[in-house]
Amino acid sequence: MESATGSVSADKLVPDGEIGAGNETLPSNLPPPPLQASASPPPQNGASTQEENNDNDSRASNSGTEPDLSTPKKGHVPARSSLSDVEFQIPGRAIYNIQDLQHFSKSRTYSELMMFIRICNEKVKGLKVSDIQEHSEIIGGLLGLLDTLEGWVGEHPPLQQPMRFGNKAFRAWHAQLVEESPALVRALLPAKVAGASLELSPYLCTSFGNETRIDYGTGHETNFVVFLCCLFKLKVLPRADLPAAVLRVFARYLRLCHRLQAAYVMEPAGSHGVWGLDDYHCLPFLWGAAQLVGHPSIEPSSIHDDSIIRENKDEYLYLSGIDFVKQLKKGAPFAESSPMLNDISAIPQWRKVNTGMFRLYEGEVLGKFPVIQHFLFGNILPASWVPAAVPGFELPFPPESPGSSMPGSPGSPFLAHPGLAPLFRGRSASSMSAHSGDEMPPLGPMAHAPWAPEPEPLLPSPGGSVRASRTNSFSLDDVHHQAHAFRTGV
């Protein structure tokens, strides 16, 4: 049995909507972000202080616990108190090569997204789904939106077709989402930030899979969390509603994704990828492990007891995820079909599982170029660097990532709809480097990702082939190595 004590309360982290309210360490040489409003520049610190603070941030990220943000540090920049007067813009790509990925890994946007995930993680520790009995207007609106989207599945039944995977009826479902998403999102927003639907709609539309390849992966899952993070930054989703956002809204989103994956036989984007935790999802295991921290009877090894899974899958995201994997891969022993999850079950404490899930998510989702190359940046979550290429730049190899044909890509079906086309076109490098006296800096801390100093090179080798880690080649030795790293941090 493990204790649920010893973690920093989420209530001590940040005020509503302010991810990193000025107490996080920022580097002194931060370049000005694009299309922002004025703010006082950060105080200039010495290089040694910057390196020391970055090391502290990396250790905090690797620890799996929330950093203590209650005491201001040197070099902090006060966060903007409101985004209500932001000129919202069309989000676009800013990650075109490994250098851009390195910039992203050290950016405020990266830190804000991870801080949001960590705050949610703290808020659901020890909670069951049924503990959330009441919800606010925004939670009800989000649940209603997801109910609407699931209703469309009946309007677009699977087609009779010879292909085993990728039922083309999903494209009709997705086209309706593209058509109606601006109005659906606008209905969630108060009048003062109604214009944010311009930025939020693309994140919602890219949360359910790729309409061209008819597949789904962790990149799409991340887009839905980015959607929630943006609502939090806009103060539309208050901090008090974060437990419901995870245990009600995100859980409802997962059920819809499972329905889409089953109805339209969606392929896993990248299959096992490079880590093999789950074909489709990651965050249910991360937040689900947090729910189980301190549980008196359910342990990581309990996933092998089908009666425990059956009785508790509706209460805990982790067990629901295990149940989905077992249903999806019937006929094969769990140790063979899901060796990573099987190895993780040997870890004695949920707290360590939770910490390891953060390490996996940062390293294998946000840290993998094929997955994150189509992350979209706007004014809510901006890119603070000039990207290496303008939209339309051709990668030296075909993308194989979750969501690789995202809005803004040449030939994307999103551009076919005249009313939505402007929403999904990326910005040019020149527009991203434009600055004025009315610019607004992004919120939040500047922290290095644990893997940032040595990003994995994913560009083609001299012979023209892409490294095997980008493909579906994945041996049991790879799985056991990943599991060892998960348990030991090495």
C-alpha positions in Angstrom: 0.0 0.0 0.0 1.3 3.4 -0.8 0.6 6.8 0.7 -1.1 9.6 -1.3 0.7 12.2 0.7 3.8 14.0 -0.1 2.8 15.8 -3.3 2.4 19.5 -3.8 -1.2 20.6 -3.8 -2.5 21.7 -7.2 -4.2 24.7 -5.4 -0.7 26.1 -4.7 0.4 25.9 -8.3 -1.3 28.7 -10.3 -4.4 30.9 -10.3 -7.2 30.2 -12.7 -6.0 30.4 -16.3 -2.5 31.4 -15.4 -0.2 28.6 -16.2 2.9 29.6 -14.3 1.9 32.9 -12.8 5.3 34.5 -12.8 7.1 32.2 -10.3 8.9 30.1 -12.8 12.5 30.6 -13.9 12.9 32.0 -17.4 16.2 32.3 -19.4 17.6 35.8 -19.7 18.1 35.6 -23.5 14.6 34.7 -24.5 13.8 36.0 -28.1 10.7 38.1 -28.4 7.6 36.0 -29.3 5.6 36.6 -32.5 2.4 38.6 -32.7 2.3 39.6 -29.0 1.3 42.5 -26.9 3.7 44.7 -24.9 5.1 43.6 -21.5 8.1 44.4 -19.4 11.2 42.5 -20.6 12.6 39.8 -18.4 15.4 40.8 -16.0 18.8 39.9 -17.3 20.5 37.1 -15.4 23.9 35.6 -15.7 24.5 32.5 -17.7 25.4 30.5 -14.7 22.1 31.3 -13.0 20.2 30.4 -16.2 22.0 27.0 -16.5 21.3 26.3 -12.8 17.7 27.1 -13.1 17.3 25.0 -16.2 18.9 22.1 -14.4 16.4 22.5 -11.6 13.5 22.6 -14.1 14.7 19.4 -15.7 15.0 17.6 -12.4 11.5 18.7 -11.4 10.1 17.4 -14.7 11.9 14.1 -14.3 10.8 13.7 -10.7 7.1 13.4 -11.7 6.2 15.8 -8.9 5.0 19.4 -9.2 7.7 22.1 -8.7 7.1 24.3 -5.7 5.9 27.5 -7.4 4.9 29.3 -4.2 8.2 31.1 -3.9 9.3 33.5 -6.7 12.7 32.8 -8.2 15.2 35.1 -9.8 14.5 35.8 -13.4 10.7 35.4 -13.3 8.4 37.3 -15.6 5.0 38.2 -14.3 2.3 36.5 -16.4 -0.4 38.4 -18.2 -3.6 38.4 -16.1 -6.0 38.0 -19.0 -6.2 36.9 -22.6 -9.6 38.6 -23.1 -8.1 41.4 -25.3 -5.9 39.1 -27.5 -6.3 39.3 -31.3 -6.8 35.7 -32.0 -5.3 34.3 -35.1 -5.2 31.3 -37.4 -2.9 28.7 -35.8 -0.1 27.3 -38.0 2.9 25.0 -38.0 6.3 26.1 -36.6 8.1 22.7 -36.3 9.7 21.8 -39.6 13.0 20.2 -38.5 15.0 19.0 -35.5 16.1 22.6 -34.7 12.5 23.7 -34.5 11.8 20.7 -32.2 14.7 21.9 -29.9 13.2 25.4 -29.8 9.8 23.9 -29.0 11.2 21.7 -26.2 12.6 24.9 -24.5 9.6 27.1 -25.2 7.0 28.6 -22.9 4.3 26.8 -24.9 5.9 23.5 -24.1 6.2 24.4 -20.4 2.6 25.6 -20.2 1.2 22.5 -21.8 3.2 20.2 -19.5 2.3 22.4 -16.5 -1.4 22.1 -17.4 -1.1 18.3 -17.7 0.7 18.2 -14.3 -1.9 20.4 -12.6 -4.6 18.1 -13.9 -2.6 15.2 -12.7 -2.5 16.6 -9.2 -6.2 17.4 -9.2 -7.3 13.9 -9.9 -5.0 12.0 -7.5 -7.1 9.7 -5.4 -10.3 10.5 -7.2 -12.8 8.1 -8.8 -14.9 9.1 -11.8 -18.0 8.9 -9.6 -16.6 11.4 -7.2 -17.5 14.1 -9.8 -21.2 14.4 -9.3 -21.9 18.0 -10.3 -20.4 20.1 -13.1 -20.3 23.6 -14.3 -21.8 25.1 -17.4 -18.5 24.7 -19.4 -18.2 21.1 -18.4 -21.8 20.5 -19.5 -21.2 22.3 -22.7 -18.1 20.2 -23.5 -20.0 17.0 -22.7 -22.9 18.1 -24.9 -20.4 18.8 -27.7 -19.0 15.3 -27.5 -22.5 13.9 -27.4 -23.3 15.8 -30.6 -20.1 14.4 -32.3 -21.0 10.8 -31.4 -24.5 11.3 -32.7 -23.0 11.9 -36.1 -21.6 8.4 -36.2 -25.1 7.2 -36.8 -25.5 9.7 -39.6 -22.4 8.3 -41.3 -22.6 4.5 -41.0 -19.6 2.5 -42.1 -19.5 1.8 -45.9 -19.3 -1.7 -47.4 -15.8 -1.7 -48.9 -13.1 -4.3 -49.6 -10.4 -2.7 -47.4 -10.1 -4.1 -43.9 -8.9 -0.9 -42.3 -9.9 2.7 -42.8 -13.6 2.9 -43.6 -14.1 5.9 -45.8 -17.3 6.9 -44.0 -15.0 8.5 -41.4 -14.2 11.2 -44.0 -17.8 12.2 -44.1 -18.0 12.3 -40.3 -14.8 14.4 -40.2 -16.0 16.8 -43.0 -19.1 17.5 -40.9 -16.8 18.2 -37.9 -14.8 20.7 -40.0 -18.1 22.3 -41.2 -19.7 22.8 -37.8 -16.7 23.1 -35.4 -16.6 26.9 -35.4 -20.2 27.2 -34.3 -19.8 24.4 -31.8 -16.7 26.0 -30.2 -18.2 29.5 -30.3 -21.2 28.2 -28.3 -18.8 27.3 -25.5 -17.2 30.7 -25.2 -18.3 33.9 -23.5 -18.8 36.9 -25.7 -15.5 38.6 -24.7 -13.5 35.7 -26.1 -15.9 34.4 -28.8 -13.2 35.2 -31.4 -11.0 32.4 -29.9 -13.1 29.9 -31.9 -10.7 30.9 -34.8 -7.8 29.3 -32.9 -9.7 26.6 -31.0 -11.5 24.9 -33.9 -8.4 23.5 -35.6 -7.3 21.8 -32.3 -10.8 20.2 -32.0 -10.8 19.1 -35.6 -7.5 17.4 -35.2 -8.4 15.6 -32.0 -10.2 12.6 -33.6 -7.8 11.2 -36.2 -6.5 11.9 -39.7 -9.2 12.1 -42.3 -6.8 11.2 -45.2 -5.2 8.1 -43.8 -8.1 7.3 -41.4 -5.8 6.6 -38.5 -5.5 7.9 -34.9 -2.6 8.2 -32.5 -1.1 10.1 -29.5 -0.7 13.3 -31.6 -4.5 13.5 -32.0 -5.0 12.8 -28.3 -2.6 15.6 -27.5 -4.6 18.0 -29.6 -7.6 17.5 -27.5 -5.6 18.3 -24.3 -4.3 21.4 -26.1 -7.9 22.3 -26.7 -8.6 22.0 -23.0 -5.4 23.9 -22.1 -6.4 26.8 -24.3 -9.8 27.0 -22.6 -8.0 27.0 -19.3 -5.7 29.9 -20.4 -8.8 31.8 -21.5 -10.3 31.3 -18.1 -13.3 29.6 -19.7 -12.3 26.4 -18.0 -11.7 27.3 -14.3 -9.2 25.5 -12.1 -12.0 24.1 -9.9 -13.3 22.3 -13.0 -10.1 20.5 -13.9 -11.0 17.3 -12.1 -14.2 17.2 -14.1 -12.3 18.1 -17.2 -10.2 14.9 -16.8 -12.6 12.5 -15.3 -15.8 13.5 -17.2 -14.8 15.4 -20.3 -11.6 13.6 -21.2 -13.1 10.2 -20.3 -16.1 11.0 -22.5 -13.6 12.0 -25.3 -11.9 8.6 -24.9 -15.2 6.8 -25.3 -16.0 8.7 -28.5 -12.5 7.9 -29.8 -13.0 4.2 -29.1 -16.4 4.4 -30.9 -14.8 6.0 -33.9 -11.9 3.6 -33.9 -14.2 0.6 -33.8 -16.9 1.9 -36.2 -14.4 3.1 -38.9 -11.7 0.5 -38.2 -9.1 3.3 -37.8 -5.5 2.2 -38.0 -3.2 3.1 -35.2 -1.0 6.0 -36.3 2.5 4.5 -36.1 1.2 1.3 -34.5 3.4 0.6 -31.5 5.5 3.7 -32.4 8.8 3.5 -30.6 7.6 2.6 -27.1 4.7 0.2 -27.4 2.6 1.4 -24.5 -0.7 1.4 -26.4 -1.6 1.6 -30.1 -3.8 4.7 -29.7 -3.5 6.4 -26.3 -1.1 7.6 -23.6 -2.8 10.1 -21.3 -5.4 7.7 -19.9 -2.5 5.7 -18.4 -0.8 8.9 -17.1 -3.8 10.5 -15.4 -5.2 7.0 -14.6 -2.1 6.2 -12.6 -2.6 9.5 -10.7 -6.1 8.4 -9.7 -4.8 5.2 -8.2 -2.0 6.8 -6.1 -2.6 5.7 -2.5 -5.3 3.2 -3.4 -5.7 0.7 -0.5 -6.1 -2.4 -2.6 -5.6 -1.9 -6.3 -2.0 -2.2 -7.3 -0.2 -2.1 -10.7 -0.2 -5.9 -10.7 -4.0 -5.9 -10.4 -4.3 -5.4 -14.1 -3.9 -9.2 -14.4 -7.1 -9.8 -12.4 -10.0 -9.6 -14.8 -12.5 -9.3 -12.0 -10.8 -6.1 -10.7 -10.7 -4.7 -14.2 -14.4 -5.5 -14.7 -15.5 -4.0 -11.4 -13.4 -0.8 -11.6 -12.9 0.1 -15.3 -15.7 2.7 -15.1 -14.0 4.5 -12.2 -10.4 4.6 -13.2 -8.9 5.7 -16.5 -5.9 3.3 -16.2 -8.1 0.2 -15.8 -10.4 1.4 -18.6 -7.4 1.7 -20.8 -6.2 -1.8 -19.9 -9.7 -3.2 -20.5 -9.8 -1.5 -24.0 -6.4 -3.0 -24.9 -7.5 -6.5 -23.7 -10.7 -6.3 -25.8 -8.8 -5.0 -28.8 -6.2 -7.8 -28.6 -8.2 -10.8 -27.7 -6.6 -14.2 -28.4 -3.1 -13.4 -27.4 -1.5 -13.5 -24.0 -1.3 -10.0 -22.5 2.5 -10.3 -21.9 2.9 -10.8 -25.7 0.3 -8.4 -27.0 1.2 -5.6 -24.6 4.7 -6.3 -23.2 5.3 -2.7 -22.0 2.1 -2.6 -20.0 2.9 -6.0 -18.7 6.3 -5.0 -17.5 5.0 -1.8 -15.9 2.6 -4.0 -13.8 5.7 -5.2 -11.9 6.3 -1.7 -10.5 5.2 -1.8 -6.9 3.8 1.8 -6.5 1.4 3.8 -8.6 3.4 7.0 -7.8 6.3 5.5 -9.7 4.1 4.5 -12.6 2.8 8.0 -12.7 6.3 9.5 -12.8 7.3 7.1 -15.5 4.3 8.0 -17.6 5.4 11.6 -17.6 8.8 10.6 -18.8 7.3 8.5 -21.6 4.9 11.2 -22.7 7.5 13.9 -22.8 10.1 11.7 -24.5 8.0 9.6 -26.9 5.1 12.0 -27.8 6.2 15.6 -27.4 9.8 14.6 -28.0 9.3 12.7 -31.2 9.5 14.8 -34.4 7.2 12.5 -36.5 4.5 12.9 -33.8 4.8 16.6 -32.9 5.9 18.2 -36.3 2.3 19.4 -37.0 1.7 21.0 -33.6 -0.2 24.2 -34.3 0.7 27.5 -32.8 -1.4 30.6 -32.4 -1.7 33.5 -30.0 -3.0 31.4 -27.1 -0.1 28.9 -27.4 2.5 30.8 -29.5 5.8 29.8 -31.1 8.5 32.1 -29.7 11.0 31.4 -32.5 11.2 31.8 -36.3 10.6 28.4 -37.8 13.1 26.9 -40.2 10.6 26.9 -43.2 7.5 28.5 -44.4 4.3 26.4 -44.8 4.5 24.3 -47.9 8.1 23.2 -47.1 8.5 19.6 -48.1 10.1 17.2 -45.6 12.9 15.0 -46.9 10.8 12.0 -46.0 7.1 11.2 -46.0 5.6 12.0 -42.6 4.3 9.0 -40.7 3.1 10.7 -37.6 -0.3 10.9 -35.8 -2.0 13.7 -37.6 0.7 14.3 -40.2 -1.9 15.6 -42.7 -3.0 18.2 -40.3 -4.7 21.5 -41.2 -2.4 23.8 -43.1 -0.7 21.0 -45.0 -0.8 21.3 -48.8 -3.7 19.4 -50.2 -5.4 18.9 -46.8 -9.1 18.2 -47.1 -9.6 21.0 -44.5 -8.8 23.5 -47.3 -11.6 22.3 -49.5 -14.2 24.0 -47.4 -14.2 27.7 -48.3 -15.5 28.9 -45.0 -13.0 26.9 -43.0 -10.0 27.2 -45.3 -8.6 30.4 -43.6 -8.7 28.6 -40.2 -6.2 26.0 -41.3 -3.5 27.8 -43.2 -0.2 28.3 -41.4 1.7 31.5 -41.0 4.8 32.4 -42.9 8.2 32.7 -41.3 8.1 36.5 -41.9 4.8 36.9 -40.1 6.0 35.0 -37.1 9.1 37.2 -36.8 7.0 40.4 -36.9 7.0 42.3 -33.6 5.4 45.5 -32.5 4.9 47.6 -29.4 1.5 45.9 -28.9 2.9 42.4 -28.6 1.8 40.1 -25.8 4.3 37.7 -24.3 3.2 34.1 -23.8 2.5 33.0 -20.3 4.3 30.4 -18.2 7.7 29.0 -17.3 10.6 28.4 -19.6 11.9 24.9 -18.8 14.0 22.4 -20.7 12.4 19.1 -21.5 14.4 16.3 -20.0 15.3 15.0 -23.4 15.9 18.5 -25.0 19.8 18.7 -24.9 20.1 15.6 -27.1 17.1 15.3 -29.4 16.9 12.1 -31.4 18.1 12.7 -35.0 15.3 11.6 -37.2 16.5 13.0 -40.6 17.4 10.5 -43.3 20.8 8.9 -43.2 23.3 9.5 -46.1 21.8 6.5 -47.8 18.4 8.1 -47.8 16.6 5.8 -45.3 14.9 7.0 -42.2 15.9 5.5 -38.8 14.0 2.4 -37.9 12.7 4.0 -34.7 10.2 5.9 -36.9 8.8 2.7 -38.3 6.8 -0.1 -36.9 9.9 -2.3 -36.5 9.7 -3.0 -32.8 11.2 -6.1 -31.0 10.6 -7.4 -27.6 14.1 -6.5 -26.7 13.2 -2.9 -27.4 10.2 -3.2 -25.2 12.1 -4.6 -22.3 14.7 -1.9 -22.7 12.0 0.7 -22.6 10.4 -0.9 -19.5 13.8 -0.9 -17.7 14.2 2.8 -18.5 10.7 3.4 -17.3 11.4 1.8 -13.9 14.9 3.1 -13.3 14.9 6.4 -15.2 18.1 5.3 -17.0 
